[in-house]
Amino acid sequence: MRKRLTFLAPLILSSAVYARPIFVNEIVVDPQQDWNGSGTVSPSDEWFELYNPGPGRYNLYGKELHLIDTTPNALSLSNFGWLGAGERLVILDPEGMQNNNGRVEIFDVLTQKVVDGFSYGNWAGNTTNIPNGNATGIWNESLSRFPDASDNFVKTYATYGTANIPEPGTLALGGLAGLVGLSAMRRRR
């Protein structure tokens, strides 16, 4: 009996790593940079990043990205095909204009179920205090899951199509800790 439990434990743990197959991983709804290359920063620089942490690929057929605020909109994801394990899909300048408070979700049209989604700012349903999308500079332009595919949200630098980074205060503390550690190592020599 003990051998069976030892064998099954890794299978159970590995299948429970990500309960959702795909995530809305990062959003920029108050752009501070010219993401679309037009020469000016405008609402057309808004973007949403979807992320598939794996282990397998994910079929986007029959899925929609719902942008829910005072001007709700839905974008079909069917034409994007498959999203491979570890891959990200950035949707730049979706139709409409997302507010600083709202909800974003991936919706499965076939099953009529939400695959992933969250409310942010003062939008109804934000029970976990996810910050709003308002930005005052590039250091808080993005509302990101950190680490990727987690339920922890931070305001930080946008990482368009790459792994999310911690909030700037955490980066500064990490850098300071590294300098203190380096200084201590040098003193020992």
Contacts in CASP RR format, 6 or more apart in sequence:
PFRMAT RR
TARGET T0000
AUTHOR 0000-0000-0000
METHOD contacts of the structure
MODEL  1
MRKRLTFLAPLILSSAVYARPIFVNEIVVDPQQDWNGSGTVSPSDEWFEL
YNPGPGRYNLYGKELHLIDTTPNALSLSNFGWLGAGERLVILDPEGMQNN
NGRVEIFDVLTQKVVDGFSYGNWAGNTTNIPNGNATGIWNESLSRFPDAS
DNFVKTYATYGTANIPEPGTLALGGLAGLVGLSAMRRRR
14 55 0 8 1.000
17 53 0 8 1.000
18 53 0 8 1.000
18 54 0 8 1.000
18 149 0 8 1.000
20 115 0 8 1.000
20 116 0 8 1.000
20 149 0 8 1.000
21 52 0 8 1.000
21 54 0 8 1.000
21 58 0 8 1.000
21 115 0 8 1.000
22 50 0 8 1.000
22 51 0 8 1.000
22 52 0 8 1.000
22 58 0 8 1.000
22 83 0 8 1.000
22 106 0 8 1.000
22 115 0 8 1.000
22 116 0 8 1.000
23 50 0 8 1.000
23 51 0 8 1.000
23 52 0 8 1.000
23 53 0 8 1.000
23 116 0 8 1.000
23 145 0 8 1.000
23 148 0 8 1.000
23 149 0 8 1.000
24 48 0 8 1.000
24 49 0 8 1.000
24 50 0 8 1.000
24 65 0 8 1.000
24 104 0 8 1.000
24 105 0 8 1.000
24 106 0 8 1.000
24 116 0 8 1.000
24 117 0 8 1.000
24 118 0 8 1.000
25 49 0 8 1.000
25 50 0 8 1.000
25 51 0 8 1.000
25 88 0 8 1.000
25 144 0 8 1.000
25 145 0 8 1.000
25 148 0 8 1.000
25 149 0 8 1.000
25 164 0 8 1.000
26 48 0 8 1.000
26 49 0 8 1.000
26 51 0 8 1.000
26 142 0 8 1.000
26 143 0 8 1.000
26 144 0 8 1.000
26 145 0 8 1.000
26 158 0 8 1.000
26 159 0 8 1.000
26 161 0 8 1.000
26 164 0 8 1.000
27 46 0 8 1.000
27 47 0 8 1.000
27 48 0 8 1.000
27 49 0 8 1.000
27 98 0 8 1.000
27 104 0 8 1.000
27 120 0 8 1.000
27 133 0 8 1.000
27 142 0 8 1.000
27 143 0 8 1.000
27 144 0 8 1.000
28 35 0 8 1.000
28 45 0 8 1.000
28 46 0 8 1.000
28 47 0 8 1.000
28 48 0 8 1.000
28 135 0 8 1.000
28 141 0 8 1.000
28 142 0 8 1.000
28 143 0 8 1.000
28 158 0 8 1.000
29 46 0 8 1.000
29 98 0 8 1.000
29 99 0 8 1.000
29 100 0 8 1.000
29 133 0 8 1.000
29 143 0 8 1.000
30 100 0 8 1.000
30 133 0 8 1.000
30 134 0 8 1.000
30 135 0 8 1.000
30 141 0 8 1.000
31 41 0 8 1.000
31 42 0 8 1.000
31 43 0 8 1.000
31 45 0 8 1.000
31 46 0 8 1.000
31 47 0 8 1.000
31 135 0 8 1.000
31 141 0 8 1.000
32 41 0 8 1.000
32 135 0 8 1.000
32 137 0 8 1.000
32 138 0 8 1.000
32 141 0 8 1.000
33 41 0 8 1.000
33 45 0 8 1.000
33 138 0 8 1.000
33 141 0 8 1.000
33 158 0 8 1.000
34 40 0 8 1.000
34 41 0 8 1.000
34 45 0 8 1.000
35 45 0 8 1.000
35 47 0 8 1.000
35 92 0 8 1.000
35 158 0 8 1.000
35 160 0 8 1.000
36 44 0 8 1.000
36 45 0 8 1.000
36 92 0 8 1.000
36 93 0 8 1.000
38 44 0 8 1.000
38 45 0 8 1.000
43 96 0 8 1.000
43 97 0 8 1.000
44 93 0 8 1.000
45 92 0 8 1.000
45 93 0 8 1.000
46 92 0 8 1.000
46 93 0 8 1.000
46 94 0 8 1.000
46 97 0 8 1.000
46 98 0 8 1.000
47 90 0 8 1.000
47 91 0 8 1.000
47 92 0 8 1.000
47 93 0 8 1.000
47 94 0 8 1.000
47 160 0 8 1.000
48 65 0 8 1.000
48 67 0 8 1.000
48 90 0 8 1.000
48 91 0 8 1.000
48 94 0 8 1.000
48 104 0 8 1.000
49 88 0 8 1.000
49 89 0 8 1.000
49 90 0 8 1.000
49 91 0 8 1.000
49 160 0 8 1.000
49 161 0 8 1.000
50 65 0 8 1.000
50 77 0 8 1.000
50 83 0 8 1.000
50 88 0 8 1.000
50 89 0 8 1.000
50 90 0 8 1.000
50 91 0 8 1.000
50 106 0 8 1.000
51 86 0 8 1.000
51 87 0 8 1.000
51 88 0 8 1.000
51 89 0 8 1.000
51 148 0 8 1.000
51 149 0 8 1.000
52 58 0 8 1.000
52 83 0 8 1.000
52 84 0 8 1.000
52 85 0 8 1.000
52 86 0 8 1.000
52 87 0 8 1.000
52 88 0 8 1.000
53 85 0 8 1.000
53 86 0 8 1.000
53 148 0 8 1.000
53 149 0 8 1.000
54 84 0 8 1.000
54 85 0 8 1.000
54 86 0 8 1.000
55 85 0 8 1.000
56 84 0 8 1.000
56 85 0 8 1.000
57 82 0 8 1.000
57 83 0 8 1.000
57 84 0 8 1.000
57 85 0 8 1.000
57 87 0 8 1.000
58 82 0 8 1.000
58 83 0 8 1.000
58 84 0 8 1.000
59 81 0 8 1.000
59 82 0 8 1.000
60 77 0 8 1.000
60 78 0 8 1.000
60 80 0 8 1.000
60 81 0 8 1.000
60 82 0 8 1.000
60 83 0 8 1.000
60 89 0 8 1.000
61 77 0 8 1.000
61 78 0 8 1.000
61 81 0 8 1.000
62 76 0 8 1.000
62 77 0 8 1.000
62 78 0 8 1.000
62 108 0 8 1.000
62 109 0 8 1.000
62 110 0 8 1.000
63 76 0 8 1.000
63 77 0 8 1.000
63 78 0 8 1.000
63 106 0 8 1.000
63 107 0 8 1.000
63 108 0 8 1.000
63 109 0 8 1.000
63 115 0 8 1.000
64 74 0 8 1.000
64 75 0 8 1.000
64 76 0 8 1.000
64 77 0 8 1.000
64 106 0 8 1.000
64 107 0 8 1.000
64 109 0 8 1.000
65 74 0 8 1.000
65 75 0 8 1.000
65 77 0 8 1.000
65 91 0 8 1.000
65 94 0 8 1.000
65 104 0 8 1.000
65 105 0 8 1.000
65 106 0 8 1.000
65 107 0 8 1.000
66 72 0 8 1.000
66 73 0 8 1.000
66 74 0 8 1.000
66 103 0 8 1.000
66 104 0 8 1.000
66 105 0 8 1.000
66 106 0 8 1.000
66 107 0 8 1.000
67 73 0 8 1.000
67 74 0 8 1.000
67 75 0 8 1.000
67 94 0 8 1.000
67 96 0 8 1.000
67 98 0 8 1.000
67 104 0 8 1.000
68 102 0 8 1.000
68 103 0 8 1.000
68 104 0 8 1.000
68 105 0 8 1.000
68 123 0 8 1.000
69 98 0 8 1.000
69 99 0 8 1.000
69 101 0 8 1.000
69 102 0 8 1.000
69 103 0 8 1.000
69 123 0 8 1.000
70 99 0 8 1.000
71 96 0 8 1.000
71 97 0 8 1.000
71 99 0 8 1.000
73 94 0 8 1.000
73 95 0 8 1.000
73 96 0 8 1.000
74 107 0 8 1.000
75 91 0 8 1.000
75 94 0 8 1.000
75 95 0 8 1.000
77 89 0 8 1.000
77 106 0 8 1.000
80 89 0 8 1.000
83 89 0 8 1.000
88 161 0 8 1.000
88 162 0 8 1.000
90 160 0 8 1.000
90 161 0 8 1.000
98 104 0 8 1.000
100 121 0 8 1.000
100 132 0 8 1.000
100 133 0 8 1.000
100 134 0 8 1.000
101 120 0 8 1.000
101 121 0 8 1.000
101 122 0 8 1.000
101 123 0 8 1.000
101 132 0 8 1.000
101 133 0 8 1.000
102 119 0 8 1.000
102 120 0 8 1.000
102 121 0 8 1.000
102 123 0 8 1.000
103 117 0 8 1.000
103 118 0 8 1.000
103 119 0 8 1.000
103 120 0 8 1.000
103 123 0 8 1.000
103 124 0 8 1.000
103 125 0 8 1.000
104 117 0 8 1.000
104 118 0 8 1.000
104 120 0 8 1.000
105 114 0 8 1.000
105 115 0 8 1.000
105 116 0 8 1.000
105 117 0 8 1.000
105 118 0 8 1.000
106 114 0 8 1.000
106 115 0 8 1.000
106 116 0 8 1.000
106 117 0 8 1.000
107 113 0 8 1.000
107 114 0 8 1.000
107 115 0 8 1.000
108 114 0 8 1.000
108 115 0 8 1.000
118 126 0 8 1.000
118 128 0 8 1.000
118 130 0 8 1.000
118 153 0 8 1.000
119 125 0 8 1.000
119 126 0 8 1.000
119 130 0 8 1.000
120 126 0 8 1.000
120 130 0 8 1.000
120 131 0 8 1.000
120 132 0 8 1.000
120 133 0 8 1.000
120 143 0 8 1.000
120 153 0 8 1.000
121 130 0 8 1.000
121 131 0 8 1.000
121 132 0 8 1.000
121 133 0 8 1.000
122 132 0 8 1.000
128 151 0 8 1.000
128 153 0 8 1.000
130 143 0 8 1.000
130 153 0 8 1.000
131 143 0 8 1.000
131 153 0 8 1.000
131 155 0 8 1.000
132 143 0 8 1.000
133 143 0 8 1.000
133 155 0 8 1.000
135 141 0 8 1.000
135 142 0 8 1.000
135 155 0 8 1.000
138 157 0 8 1.000
138 158 0 8 1.000
139 156 0 8 1.000
139 157 0 8 1.000
139 168 0 8 1.000
140 155 0 8 1.000
140 156 0 8 1.000
140 167 0 8 1.000
140 168 0 8 1.000
141 157 0 8 1.000
141 158 0 8 1.000
142 155 0 8 1.000
142 156 0 8 1.000
142 157 0 8 1.000
142 158 0 8 1.000
142 159 0 8 1.000
142 164 0 8 1.000
143 153 0 8 1.000
143 154 0 8 1.000
143 155 0 8 1.000
144 153 0 8 1.000
144 154 0 8 1.000
144 155 0 8 1.000
144 156 0 8 1.000
144 158 0 8 1.000
144 159 0 8 1.000
144 164 0 8 1.000
144 165 0 8 1.000
145 151 0 8 1.000
145 152 0 8 1.000
145 153 0 8 1.000
145 164 0 8 1.000
146 152 0 8 1.000
146 153 0 8 1.000
146 154 0 8 1.000
146 156 0 8 1.000
146 164 0 8 1.000
146 165 0 8 1.000
146 166 0 8 1.000
146 167 0 8 1.000
147 164 0 8 1.000
148 163 0 8 1.000
148 164 0 8 1.000
154 164 0 8 1.000
154 166 0 8 1.000
154 167 0 8 1.000
154 170 0 8 1.000
155 167 0 8 1.000
156 164 0 8 1.000
156 165 0 8 1.000
156 166 0 8 1.000
156 167 0 8 1.000
156 168 0 8 1.000
157 165 0 8 1.000
157 168 0 8 1.000
159 165 0 8 1.000
165 171 0 8 1.000
END
